[in-house]
């Protein structure tokens, strides 16, 4: 885990409002920032500085490695499962952030997540409310 990576910027404040189920990951694969709703999957534990692969396991497409591999599927549906129990299935879409969008980070991307069809199970597993 890397320390001192969380960055609050106008971009992250905007994403917090528009799509709170997101993760910003840098070019090395470390989580730089998460939307507040993502913290519901970790009982409030910050993921900042954690490798994305330690939190999520990519199920589809297969044989994708690193952020560059994920970005090769920009705009297409990605299928993940959380590594920790209850191993929640998530859908996602990734897009690169413009250079300089996150100070001190290179080659960042934003990963927007949703429960997809597994939303009912997630509501029960995480005691989610409106």
N, C-alpha and C positions, 0 to 999 in steps of 0.2 A: 504494500500500500504506500502511495506517495502522499506526503502531507503538503498543505498549503496550496492546493490546486483549485479550490472552489472559488469561482469568480462571479460576483453579482454585477451584471451589466444591464444596460437598457434592453439588450437582446434577451437575457434570461428573465428579466422582469416581464417582458412582453410574452414570452413563451409560458411563464407561470400562469398568466391569465388565459391565454388562448388554448393551450394544450398541456395541462398539468401532468400528463402521463408521458414525460419525455426524459431522455438522457442525452447529455452532450458528452461525446467521447473524443479524445484527441487522437492524433495520428499514431501514437504508440499503443493505443487500445485502452488507455486509462479513462475512467469516468471523471469528468471535470465538473459536472453539475447535473442535478436531477430536478425534475419538477416535484413539487410537494406531494403529489399523489403517489409517486413511485415509492416514497418512504412508507406508505401503508403496507407494502410488500415486505418490508424489513423491520417492522415494528418500531419505526422511527430512527433506526440506525443509518447514519450517513453512508453512502456508497462512494463518496468522493475519494479519489486516489486508489480505488479498487479496479483491477483489470475487468473489463466488461465480461470476459469469459468466465470470471469467478462468480458472476451474478446470473448470467444468462447462458444457456446452451442453445446454439443455433441448430434447429432440426431440419429446416428446409430453407433455402436450397442446401444440398449436401456439398461437402468438399470446398467450403469457403474458408479462407484463412486471412485473419487480420482485417483491419479497417478498410484497406484498399480492396480486399475481396468483397466485403459488404457493400462498399460504394459502387462496385461493378454492377450491383443490383439496385442501384438508386431508383426510387419510385416504384419498385415492385414489392409485393407482399413477402415478408419474411416471417418465418414461424420459429418461435423461441419457447423454451420452458425454463422456469426458474430452477437454479441448481439446488436451492434449499426446499425442504418440504413446506408446503404440500405439492411442490413441483407444478406450479401453475402454468398453463399454456397461455402464451401471449402472441399476438400478431403485431407486426411492426413494419414501418417504412423508414428508410434512411435517406438523408440528403446531405451533401457537403455544405458546410458553412463558408461564407466568403472569407478570404484571407483577412486577418485582422479583426474578425468578428468577436473573438475571445482573446483578450490581451494575454500574452505570454504562452499561447498555445498555437501550434502549427497543425494544419491539415485536420481540423476538427469537423465533426459531423453531428447532426442531430438525429436521434432515433426516436420517433414517435411511436408509442405503444398503445395497445388496446387489448381487452380481453377477448374480443371476437365473440364467437358463439359460447365460449366458456364463462361468460359473465355471471350466470346464475351460481355456478360453483364458487367463483371468486367472491361474490357478495357474502356467501355463507362462510368461506374459509377465512376471510379477513374482516368480517363484521362491517362491511362497507354500508354507507348510507348516502342519501342524496346530498 
